[in-house]
């Protein structure tokens, strides 16, 4: 499980985040999941795939762009609930 999901589940009161994204043209499997790029020990949200086959790409943050200059990402995903 991603560290960020683990953190968000334990924070009281619950917190919300706003993200900037755009609809993706990528074909999905229809299994909902959340995709991340890992640089070193830090995960950055890349995209969200829905059960309807749609996906949303999340705009890279300044921190992720800086991390990308230091090396290639290690993509990984977790199933969405």
NUDREN-370142 format. One record per residue: residue in one letter; chain; y, z, x of N, C-alpha, C, O in turn. Coordinates in nm, 4 decimals, decimal comma, always signed. Example, Ala and Ser with C-alpha at 12.3 -4.5 7.8 and 13.67 -1.06 7.14 Angstrom:
residuo; cadena; nY; nZ; nX; caY; caZ; caX; cY; cZ; cX; oY; oZ; oX
A; A; -0,5690; +0,7800; +1,3190; -0,4500; +0,7800; +1,2300; -0,3300; +0,7800; +1,3200; -0,3319; +0,8465; +1,4236 .
S; A; -0,2250; +0,7080; +1,2850; -0,1060; +0,7140; +1,3670; +0,0030; +0,7870; +1,2900; +0,1138; +0,8039; +1,3409 .
This chain:
residuo; cadena; nY; nZ; nX; caY; caZ; caX; cY; cZ; cX; oY; oZ; oX
X; A; -0,1175; +0,0000; +0,0844; +0,0000; +0,0000; +0,0000; +0,1236; +0,0000; +0,0888; +0,1278; +0,0699; +0,1901 .
X; A; +0,2218; -0,0764; +0,0518; +0,3452; -0,0828; +0,1279; +0,4145; +0,0530; +0,1315; +0,4123; +0,1278; +0,0338 .
X; A; +0,4749; +0,0830; +0,2438; +0,5446; +0,2102; +0,2587; +0,6569; +0,2244; +0,1563; +0,6820; +0,3345; +0,1072 .
X; A; +0,7241; +0,1149; +0,1238; +0,8361; +0,1242; +0,0300; +0,7870; +0,1619; -0,1090; +0,8523; +0,2405; -0,1776 .
X; A; +0,6728; +0,1074; -0,1525; +0,6200; +0,1448; -0,2833; +0,5792; +0,2903; -0,2848; +0,6014; +0,3608; -0,3833 .
X; A; +0,5200; +0,3353; -0,1767; +0,4815; +0,4750; -0,1669; +0,6044; +0,5644; -0,1780; +0,6016; +0,6660; -0,2475 .
X; A; +0,7107; +0,5274; -0,1105; +0,8354; +0,6035; -0,1157; +0,8943; +0,6016; -0,2560; +0,9332; +0,7064; -0,3075 .
X; A; +0,9019; +0,4851; -0,3187; +0,9632; +0,4745; -0,4510; +0,8868; +0,5541; -0,5557; +0,9469; +0,6021; -0,6519 .
X; A; +0,7572; +0,5690; -0,5396; +0,6791; +0,6454; -0,6362; +0,7048; +0,7952; -0,6256; +0,6832; +0,8682; -0,7223 .
X; A; +0,7507; +0,8423; -0,5096; +0,7685; +0,9859; -0,4902; +0,9131; +1,0316; -0,5036; +0,9389; +1,1519; -0,5072 .
X; A; +1,0069; +0,9395; -0,5111; +1,1485; +0,9763; -0,5204; +1,1785; +1,0279; -0,6610; +1,1436; +0,9636; -0,7600 .
X; A; +1,2428; +1,1435; -0,6690; +1,2839; +1,2001; -0,7974; +1,4316; +1,2337; -0,7909; +1,4704; +1,3026; -0,6966 .
X; A; +1,5144; +1,1929; -0,8793; +1,4841; +1,1044; -0,9905; +1,4552; +0,9627; -0,9409; +1,4924; +0,9272; -0,8290 .
X; A; +1,3889; +0,8817; -1,0238; +1,3578; +0,7440; -0,9838; +1,4851; +0,6682; -0,9466; +1,5926; +0,6955; -1,0000 .
X; A; +1,4718; +0,5736; -0,8553; +1,5868; +0,4940; -0,8136; +1,5686; +0,3483; -0,8547; +1,4569; +0,3041; -0,8815 .
X; A; +1,6770; +0,2754; -0,8594; +1,6744; +0,1328; -0,8914; +1,7424; +0,0560; -0,7790; +1,8299; +0,1079; -0,7097 .
X; A; +1,7007; -0,0669; -0,7629; +1,7637; -0,1542; -0,6644; +1,7935; -0,2879; -0,7300; +1,7204; -0,3331; -0,8181 .
X; A; +1,9006; -0,3499; -0,6863; +1,9342; -0,4833; -0,7325; +1,9117; -0,5789; -0,6166; +1,9534; -0,5524; -0,5038 .
X; A; +1,8458; -0,6898; -0,6453; +1,8143; -0,7882; -0,5430; +1,8672; -0,9238; -0,5851; +1,8735; -0,9554; -0,7039 .
X; A; +1,9045; -1,0025; -0,4880; +1,9464; -1,1384; -0,5174; +1,8289; -1,2306; -0,4883; +1,7721; -1,2279; -0,3792 .
X; A; +1,7935; -1,3115; -0,5862; +1,6797; -1,4013; -0,5688; +1,7022; -1,5321; -0,6413; +1,8018; -1,5502; -0,7114 .
X; A; +1,6081; -1,6227; -0,6232; +1,6141; -1,7515; -0,6918; +1,4725; -1,7947; -0,7262; +1,3771; -1,7579; -0,6577 .
X; A; +1,4594; -1,8726; -0,8320; +1,3278; -1,9184; -0,8727; +1,2693; -2,0056; -0,7635; +1,3383; -2,0884; -0,7041 .
X; A; +1,1412; -1,9859; -0,7383; +1,0721; -2,0614; -0,6346; +1,0027; -2,1820; -0,6953; +0,9646; -2,1804; -0,8123 .
X; A; +0,9866; -2,2854; -0,6163; +0,9107; -2,4026; -0,6592; +0,7653; -2,3917; -0,6143; +0,6846; -2,4804; -0,6417 .
X; A; +0,7324; -2,2827; -0,5452; +0,5975; -2,2597; -0,4943; +0,5005; -2,2355; -0,6098; +0,5305; -2,1603; -0,7025 .
X; A; +0,3846; -2,2997; -0,6034; +0,2803; -2,2783; -0,7028; +0,2091; -2,1479; -0,6715; +0,1764; -2,1202; -0,5560 .
X; A; +0,1851; -2,0682; -0,7745; +0,1194; -1,9391; -0,7548; -0,0191; -1,9403; -0,8180; -0,0549; -2,0322; -0,8916 .
X; A; -0,0955; -1,8375; -0,7880; -0,2327; -1,8268; -0,8388; -0,2400; -1,7687; -0,9794; -0,3446; -1,7746; -1,0439 .
X; A; -0,1294; -1,7130; -1,0266; -0,1305; -1,6479; -1,1580; -0,1646; -1,5007; -1,1488; -0,1627; -1,4304; -1,2499 .
X; A; -0,1958; -1,4526; -1,0290; -0,2194; -1,3099; -1,0084; -0,0889; -1,2473; -0,9616; -0,0366; -1,2864; -0,8573 .
X; A; -0,0352; -1,1512; -1,0358; +0,0935; -1,0936; -0,9960; +0,0822; -1,0185; -0,8634; -0,0098; -0,9391; -0,8437 .
X; A; +0,1759; -1,0441; -0,7737; +0,1787; -0,9735; -0,6461; +0,3187; -0,9747; -0,5876; +0,4038; -1,0552; -0,6254 .
X; A; +0,3397; -0,8841; -0,4955; +0,4668; -0,8705; -0,4265; +0,4419; -0,9075; -0,2804; +0,3515; -0,8534; -0,2166 .
X; A; +0,5226; -1,0000; -0,2278; +0,5038; -1,0494; -0,0919; +0,6102; -0,9925; +0,0013; +0,7273; -0,9811; -0,0348 .
X; A; +0,5671; -0,9576; +0,1207; +0,6551; -0,8988; +0,2210; +0,6446; -0,9734; +0,3529; +0,5444; -1,0393; +0,3803 .
X; A; +0,7476; -0,9627; +0,4335; +0,7448; -1,0012; +0,5739; +0,7581; -0,8732; +0,6536; +0,8479; -0,7929; +0,6282 .
X; A; +0,6690; -0,8534; +0,7505; +0,6754; -0,7337; +0,8349; +0,7221; -0,7749; +0,9740; +0,6650; -0,8636; +1,0375 .
X; A; +0,8258; -0,7090; +1,0183; +0,8757; -0,7241; +1,1549; +0,8609; -0,5878; +1,2199; +0,9269; -0,4919; +1,1800 .
X; A; +0,7734; -0,5788; +1,3211; +0,7486; -0,4492; +1,3822; +0,6852; -0,3571; +1,2800; +0,5770; -0,3862; +1,2290 .
X; A; +0,7513; -0,2463; +1,2495; +0,6986; -0,1504; +1,1527; +0,7766; -0,1506; +1,0213; +0,7578; -0,0625; +0,9373 .
X; A; +0,8646; -0,2505; +1,0037; +0,9502; -0,2550; +0,8854; +0,9119; -0,3709; +0,7950; +0,8963; -0,4838; +0,8414 .
X; A; +0,8967; -0,3430; +0,6648; +0,8663; -0,4452; +0,5652; +0,9941; -0,4904; +0,4958; +1,0813; -0,4097; +0,4634 .
X; A; +1,0032; -0,6213; +0,4737; +1,1156; -0,6796; +0,4001; +1,0582; -0,7592; +0,2834; +0,9672; -0,8402; +0,3014 .
X; A; +1,1112; -0,7360; +0,1644; +1,0649; -0,8048; +0,0443; +1,0959; -0,9534; +0,0548; +1,2104; -0,9918; +0,0790 .
X; A; +0,9938; -1,0375; +0,0367; +1,0113; -1,1824; +0,0459; +1,0122; -1,2494; -0,0913; +1,0989; -1,3320; -0,1199 .
X; A; +0,9151; -1,2135; -0,1764; +0,9029; -1,2808; -0,3058; +0,8204; -1,1963; -0,4023; +0,7509; -1,1027; -0,3628 .
X; A; +0,8304; -1,2322; -0,5297; +0,7508; -1,1701; -0,6351; +0,6844; -1,2827; -0,7126; +0,7513; -1,3750; -0,7591 .
X; A; +0,5521; -1,2749; -0,7264; +0,4779; -1,3727; -0,8054; +0,4326; -1,3056; -0,9341; +0,3838; -1,1927; -0,9316 .
X; A; +0,4485; -1,3746; -1,0467; +0,4146; -1,3174; -1,1766; +0,2798; -1,3683; -1,2262; +0,2217; -1,4606; -1,1691 .
X; A; +0,2318; -1,3072; -1,3322; +0,1043; -1,3490; -1,3912; +0,1158; -1,4826; -1,4640; +0,0142; -1,5444; -1,4958 .
X; A; +0,2376; -1,5276; -1,4905; +0,2570; -1,6556; -1,5591; +0,2631; -1,7731; -1,4622; +0,2807; -1,8874; -1,5042 .
X; A; +0,2488; -1,7455; -1,3329; +0,2511; -1,8524; -1,2338; +0,3888; -1,8800; -1,1773; +0,4043; -1,9675; -1,0920 .
X; A; +0,4892; -1,8069; -1,2232; +0,6243; -1,8226; -1,1691; +0,6421; -1,7322; -1,0479; +0,5697; -1,6341; -1,0310 .
X; A; +0,7385; -1,7659; -0,9643; +0,7689; -1,6767; -0,8530; +0,9189; -1,6783; -0,8265; +0,9891; -1,7746; -0,8572 .
X; A; +0,9649; -1,5690; -0,7690; +1,1057; -1,5528; -0,7351; +1,1139; -1,5199; -0,5866; +1,0510; -1,4249; -0,5401 .
X; A; +1,1912; -1,5984; -0,5121; +1,2160; -1,5702; -0,3711; +1,3348; -1,4766; -0,3609; +1,4351; -1,4943; -0,4300 .
X; A; +1,3232; -1,3771; -0,2749; +1,4305; -1,2810; -0,2538; +1,5129; -1,3248; -0,1334; +1,4575; -1,3603; -0,0293 .
X; A; +1,6436; -1,3223; -0,1474; +1,7317; -1,3621; -0,0381; +1,7165; -1,2638; +0,0781; +1,7155; -1,1424; +0,0582 .
X; A; +1,7047; -1,3176; +0,1993; +1,6904; -1,2334; +0,3190; +1,8165; -1,1519; +0,3427; +1,9284; -1,2015; +0,3296 .
X; A; +1,7958; -1,0258; +0,3778; +1,9087; -0,9376; +0,4081; +1,9564; -0,9618; +0,5513; +1,8889; -1,0277; +0,6304 .
X; A; +2,0723; -0,9079; +0,5825; +2,1246; -0,9170; +0,7191; +2,0289; -0,8493; +0,8169; +2,0090; -0,8985; +0,9280 .
X; A; +1,9698; -0,7374; +0,7768; +1,8765; -0,6653; +0,8629; +1,7521; -0,7495; +0,8907; +1,7019; -0,7505; +1,0031 .
X; A; +1,7023; -0,8196; +0,7896; +1,5849; -0,9041; +0,8108; +1,6188; -1,0217; +0,9018; +1,5393; -1,0577; +0,9885 .
X; A; +1,7344; -1,0809; +0,8831; +1,7754; -1,1924; +0,9694; +1,7850; -1,1479; +1,1147; +1,7477; -1,2226; +1,2051 .
X; A; +1,8343; -1,0277; +1,1376; +1,8424; -0,9728; +1,2729; +1,7018; -0,9498; +1,3292; +1,6755; -0,9821; +1,4450 .
X; A; +1,6121; -0,8946; +1,2482; +1,4743; -0,8711; +1,2918; +1,4038; -1,0028; +1,3237; +1,3234; -1,0092; +1,4167 .
X; A; +1,4336; -1,1076; +1,2472; +1,3702; -1,2380; +1,2679; +1,4085; -1,2993; +1,4025; +1,3326; -1,3784; +1,4585 .
X; A; +1,5241; -1,2636; +1,4537; +1,5658; -1,3148; +1,5847; +1,4808; -1,2558; +1,6970; +1,4745; -1,3118; +1,8064 .
X; A; +1,4156; -1,1426; +1,6699; +1,3367; -1,0733; +1,7719; +1,1888; -1,1113; +1,7695; +1,1152; -1,0772; +1,8621 .
X; A; +1,1444; -1,1812; +1,6658; +1,0039; -1,2195; +1,6585; +0,9657; -1,2758; +1,5241; +1,0433; -1,2721; +1,4286 .
X; A; +0,8442; -1,3282; +1,5179; +0,7926; -1,3887; +1,3946; +0,7442; -1,2809; +1,2984; +0,6975; -1,1753; +1,3411 .
X; A; +0,7555; -1,3079; +1,1680; +0,7084; -1,2088; +1,0698; +0,5581; -1,2092; +1,0563; +0,4911; -1,3073; +1,0887 .
X; A; +0,5064; -1,0984; +1,0083; +0,3660; -1,0870; +0,9714; +0,3633; -1,0778; +0,8186; +0,3859; -0,9701; +0,7634 .
X; A; +0,3358; -1,1903; +0,7484; +0,3350; -1,1883; +0,6020; +0,2195; -1,1049; +0,5474; +0,1102; -1,1052; +0,6041 .
X; A; +0,2430; -1,0343; +0,4387; +0,1371; -0,9631; +0,3678; +0,1811; -0,9412; +0,2235; +0,2989; -0,9552; +0,1906 .
X; A; +0,0864; -0,9070; +0,1390; +0,1197; -0,8874; -0,0027; +0,0410; -0,7686; -0,0593; -0,0590; -0,7243; -0,0028 .
X; A; +0,0898; -0,7198; -0,1719; +0,0209; -0,6149; -0,2467; +0,0149; -0,6592; -0,3932; +0,1080; -0,7233; -0,4418 .
X; A; -0,0928; -0,6259; -0,4636; -0,1012; -0,6617; -0,6053; +0,0065; -0,5870; -0,6850; +0,0345; -0,4699; -0,6594 .
X; A; +0,0653; -0,6561; -0,7805; +0,1637; -0,5927; -0,8692; +0,0899; -0,5298; -0,9871; -0,0181; -0,5750; -1,0252 .
X; A; +0,1482; -0,4268; -1,0433; +0,0872; -0,3591; -1,1581; +0,1738; -0,3734; -1,2788; +0,1393; -0,3231; -1,3858 .
